[in-house]
Amino acid sequence: AEANDAFESALAADPDCAEAYEGLATVAYLDGDLVEAVKHYTKLTMLKPSEARFYTNLGAIYNRIGEHMKAAEVLRK
């Protein structure tokens, strides 16, 4: 919860802070909130479209929640 609050505060100061979104995605993933993790990784792919790791993580989460077509689409990018 403390980490989540810190990342939310960082986003309040800078709504395009990729590091804060990555932190929120990681916290959500570790908490088992995969839908929230998808939301943050999706935002990261928009903010940093050349960062392959965000697509890889997003694709892996889609695969884990059974969204195999979305996973394949994201991983192709």
C-alpha positions as CSV (number, residue, x, y, z in Angstrom):
1,A,0.0,0.0,0.0
2,E,2.8,2.4,0.8
3,A,4.5,1.8,-2.5
4,N,1.2,2.2,-4.3
5,D,0.7,5.6,-2.6
6,A,4.2,6.8,-3.5
7,F,3.7,5.9,-7.2
8,E,0.2,7.6,-7.1
9,S,1.9,10.7,-5.6
10,A,4.5,10.7,-8.4
11,L,1.7,10.5,-11.0
12,A,-0.1,13.5,-9.4
13,A,3.1,15.5,-9.9
14,D,3.8,14.2,-13.4
15,P,0.9,12.4,-15.1
16,D,3.3,11.0,-17.8
17,C,5.8,9.5,-15.4
18,A,6.6,6.1,-16.9
19,E,8.5,5.0,-13.8
20,A,5.4,5.5,-11.6
21,Y,3.2,3.6,-14.0
22,E,5.8,0.8,-14.1
23,G,5.8,0.7,-10.3
24,L,2.0,0.6,-10.1
25,A,2.0,-2.2,-12.7
26,T,4.5,-4.2,-10.6
27,V,2.6,-3.6,-7.4
28,A,-0.7,-4.6,-9.0
29,Y,0.9,-7.8,-10.5
30,L,2.4,-8.8,-7.2
31,D,-0.9,-8.2,-5.5
32,G,-2.6,-10.4,-8.0
33,D,-4.6,-7.6,-9.5
34,L,-3.9,-8.5,-13.1
35,V,-6.6,-6.3,-14.6
36,E,-5.0,-3.3,-12.9
37,A,-1.6,-4.4,-14.1
38,V,-2.9,-4.6,-17.7
39,K,-4.2,-1.0,-17.3
40,H,-0.8,0.3,-16.3
41,Y,1.2,-1.7,-18.8
42,T,-1.1,-0.5,-21.6
43,K,-0.4,3.1,-20.5
44,L,3.3,2.3,-20.6
45,T,3.1,1.0,-24.2
46,M,1.6,4.4,-25.1
47,L,4.1,6.4,-23.2
48,K,7.2,4.4,-24.3
49,P,6.3,2.5,-27.5
50,S,9.9,1.5,-28.2
51,E,10.3,-0.3,-24.8
52,A,9.8,-4.0,-25.6
53,R,9.6,-5.1,-22.0
54,F,6.3,-3.4,-21.5
55,Y,4.8,-5.3,-24.4
56,T,6.4,-8.5,-23.2
57,N,4.9,-8.0,-19.7
58,L,1.5,-7.0,-21.0
59,G,1.4,-10.0,-23.3
60,A,2.4,-12.4,-20.5
61,I,-0.4,-11.0,-18.3
62,Y,-2.9,-11.3,-21.1
63,N,-1.8,-14.9,-21.6
64,R,-2.1,-15.6,-17.8
65,I,-5.7,-14.3,-17.7
66,G,-6.6,-16.4,-20.7
67,E,-6.8,-13.5,-23.3
68,H,-4.6,-15.4,-25.7
69,M,-5.5,-13.5,-28.9
70,K,-4.7,-10.2,-27.1
71,A,-1.5,-11.7,-25.8
72,A,-0.4,-12.7,-29.4
73,E,-1.4,-9.3,-30.8
74,V,0.6,-7.4,-28.1
75,L,3.6,-9.7,-28.4
76,R,3.7,-9.2,-32.2
77,K,4.2,-5.5,-31.6
